Amino acid sequence: MTSKSGNKSNGTRSTGDTGKARLAAGEPATSLDVLQKVRIVIRAAQRHSLWVEKQCGVNGAQLWIMQELAEAPGLRVGQVTALLAIQQATTSNLLEGLVRKGLVVKTRDPADQRVVKLFLSAQGLALLEAAPKPARGLLPEALASLAPAHLARLNAGLQGLLSSIEVIDEGFGLEPLPFTM
């Protein structure tokens, strides 16, 4: 398959300029330059998540949960929800899949039977150790690695973009990207 530019489209990295030459020459970015970069970010995150699922049989959000449980065994569902910045019902559904596969174990706190704590099983720990990295996902890890000033500028820019869109459902911010579910 050949694209309009004559490059073969085989899923490999394109050598398209995505505005690099203009920016290097000191010219401002165009809306199409930014759109291309957004597409690249989304596709990279999508490919990573699909690779995760193919390699280890859990989706990206579930692997992220497993990473959090490996680092802090005994978390409660609400704590996992906060760490992933998603809705509690979504967290519960993702966890149920992990419990069914034997990767996560739920236990009641002996001091307070109402409290459920979450732990990786031995099978879950082995899967996590063998899973593709970064376990939290490409996008969360990339954002976490940004310098605070860059993260603040990106946040402000994205807020500006959201402000220019007429109809926004802010609840979308509490849902994993569709390719991680």
Secondary structure per residue as TSV (DSSP state, phi and psi in degrees):
chain	resnum	aa	ss	phi	psi
A	1	M	-	360.0	133.7
A	2	T	B	-117.8	137.4
A	3	S	-	-84.2	173.6
A	4	K	T	-59.4	-29.2
A	5	S	T	-80.2	-5.7
A	6	G	S	91.8	-5.3
A	7	N	-	-77.4	143.1
A	8	K	B	-70.6	138.0
A	9	S	-	-101.2	91.8
A	10	N	S	-120.3	16.6
A	11	G	S	85.8	0.2
A	12	T	S	-88.0	169.5
A	13	R	-	-62.6	132.3
A	14	S	-	-80.6	152.8
A	15	T	-	-99.5	15.7
A	16	G	-	-57.7	153.8
A	17	D	-	-81.5	-22.7
A	18	T	T	41.9	36.4
A	19	G	T	86.5	0.4
A	20	K	H	-59.7	-43.7
A	21	A	H	-63.8	-42.5
A	22	R	H	-63.7	-44.3
A	23	L	H	-66.2	-39.0
A	24	A	H	-63.5	-31.3
A	25	A	T	-84.2	3.4
A	26	G	T	83.1	7.9
A	27	E	-	-82.2	148.1
A	28	P	-	-70.1	152.7
A	29	A	-	-69.2	146.8
A	30	T	-	-96.8	166.4
A	31	S	H	-61.4	-31.6
A	32	L	H	-71.6	-34.2
A	33	D	H	-59.4	-46.4
A	34	V	H	-66.4	-43.1
A	35	L	H	-58.1	-43.0
A	36	Q	H	-61.5	-41.3
A	37	K	H	-66.8	-38.8
A	38	V	H	-61.8	-43.2
A	39	R	H	-60.1	-43.1
A	40	I	H	-62.4	-45.0
A	41	V	H	-61.0	-48.3
A	42	I	H	-64.0	-44.5
A	43	R	H	-66.1	-38.5
A	44	A	H	-63.6	-44.6
A	45	A	H	-64.4	-40.1
A	46	Q	H	-62.9	-47.0
A	47	R	H	-62.3	-41.1
A	48	H	H	-61.7	-45.7
A	49	S	H	-63.2	-41.6
A	50	L	H	-66.2	-36.8
A	51	W	H	-64.6	-42.9
A	52	V	H	-56.9	-50.7
A	53	E	H	-62.5	-40.1
A	54	K	H	-66.9	-39.7
A	55	Q	H	-74.3	-36.5
A	56	C	H	-130.7	0.4
A	57	G	S	79.8	7.0
A	58	V	S	-123.9	155.8
A	59	N	-	-83.4	173.2
A	60	G	H	-59.2	-41.7
A	61	A	H	-66.2	-38.2
A	62	Q	H	-67.3	-38.7
A	63	L	H	-65.7	-37.3
A	64	W	H	-62.0	-43.6
A	65	I	H	-59.0	-43.6
A	66	M	H	-62.2	-39.0
A	67	Q	H	-62.4	-43.2
A	68	E	H	-63.7	-40.1
A	69	L	H	-70.3	-31.2
A	70	A	H	-67.6	-37.8
A	71	E	H	-80.0	-26.7
A	72	A	S	-142.3	75.4
A	73	P	T	-58.2	142.6
A	74	G	T	92.9	11.2
A	75	L	B	-62.3	154.7
A	76	R	-	-96.6	162.4
A	77	V	H	-56.0	-43.6
A	78	G	H	-62.0	-35.4
A	79	Q	H	-68.9	-40.7
A	80	V	H	-63.6	-42.2
A	81	T	H	-55.7	-45.3
A	82	A	H	-66.6	-39.6
A	83	L	H	-66.2	-32.0
A	84	L	H	-95.6	-8.7
A	85	A	T	54.7	50.5
A	86	I	-	-129.9	176.2
A	87	Q	-	-75.0	148.5
A	88	Q	H	-62.8	-36.5
A	89	A	H	-63.1	-38.7
A	90	T	H	-65.6	-43.5
A	91	T	H	-58.6	-46.2
A	92	S	H	-60.4	-42.5
A	93	N	H	-64.9	-43.1
A	94	L	H	-63.5	-41.7
A	95	L	H	-65.2	-39.9
A	96	E	H	-59.0	-39.1
A	97	G	H	-62.6	-40.0
A	98	L	H	-68.9	-37.6
A	99	V	H	-66.0	-45.1
A	100	R	H	-59.1	-35.0
A	101	K	T	-82.1	-4.0
A	102	G	T	78.8	18.6
A	103	L	S	-93.3	-25.1
A	104	V	E	-128.0	142.6
A	105	V	E	-117.9	133.8
A	106	K	E	-100.7	133.4
A	107	T	E	-132.3	150.3
A	108	R	E	-86.1	139.2
A	109	D	E	-69.0	123.6
A	110	P	T	-59.8	-30.2
A	111	A	T	-78.3	-27.0
A	112	D	E	-147.2	99.5
A	113	Q	E	-61.5	-14.6
A	114	R	E	-75.5	-20.6
A	115	V	E	-90.0	126.3
A	116	V	E	-106.0	127.3
A	117	K	E	-109.3	149.7
A	118	L	E	-114.7	137.4
A	119	F	E	-139.1	148.7
A	120	L	E	-75.1	140.2
A	121	S	-	-78.9	172.0
A	122	A	H	-59.8	-39.7
A	123	Q	H	-64.0	-40.4
A	124	G	H	-65.2	-42.1
A	125	L	H	-64.0	-41.5
A	126	A	H	-64.0	-41.8
A	127	L	H	-63.5	-44.5
A	128	L	H	-60.9	-43.5
A	129	E	H	-63.8	-32.5
A	130	A	H	-90.2	-10.5
A	131	A	S	-72.0	154.6
A	132	P	-	-59.4	148.6
A	133	K	S	-107.2	153.4
A	134	P	-	-77.8	138.0
A	135	A	T	-66.7	-28.6
A	136	R	T	-76.3	-12.1
A	137	G	-	108.5	153.0
A	138	L	H	-61.2	-48.5
A	139	L	H	-69.2	-48.4
A	140	P	H	-58.6	-40.1
A	141	E	H	-69.4	-40.9
A	142	A	H	-63.5	-43.4
A	143	L	H	-64.2	-40.7
A	144	A	H	-65.7	-24.7
A	145	S	H	-86.4	-9.0
A	146	L	S	-69.5	145.8
A	147	A	-	-63.2	145.9
A	148	P	H	-51.9	-38.6
A	149	A	H	-66.9	-40.4
A	150	H	H	-66.9	-41.0
A	151	L	H	-62.7	-41.5
A	152	A	H	-63.9	-41.3
A	153	R	H	-66.4	-41.2
A	154	L	H	-63.5	-43.9
A	155	N	H	-60.2	-45.0
A	156	A	H	-64.1	-41.5
A	157	G	H	-64.0	-42.8
A	158	L	H	-67.4	-36.4
A	159	Q	H	-63.7	-39.9
A	160	G	H	-61.8	-41.5
A	161	L	H	-63.1	-46.9
A	162	L	H	-60.8	-37.9
A	163	S	H	-65.6	-24.3
A	164	S	T	-87.7	-5.2
A	165	I	S	-94.6	128.6
A	166	E	S	-62.5	-51.1
A	167	V	S	-114.6	115.5
A	168	I	-	-124.9	135.6
A	169	D	-	-106.5	101.5
A	170	E	G	-63.9	-18.2
A	171	G	G	-62.9	-22.3
A	172	F	G	-59.7	-27.2
A	173	G	G	-67.8	-14.2
A	174	L	G	-104.2	16.8
A	175	E	S	-120.4	139.0
A	176	P	-	-62.3	154.8
A	177	L	-	-59.2	145.6
A	178	P	G	-53.7	-33.0
A	179	F	G	-78.6	1.9
A	180	T	G	-109.1	9.6
A	181	M	-	-101.3	360.0
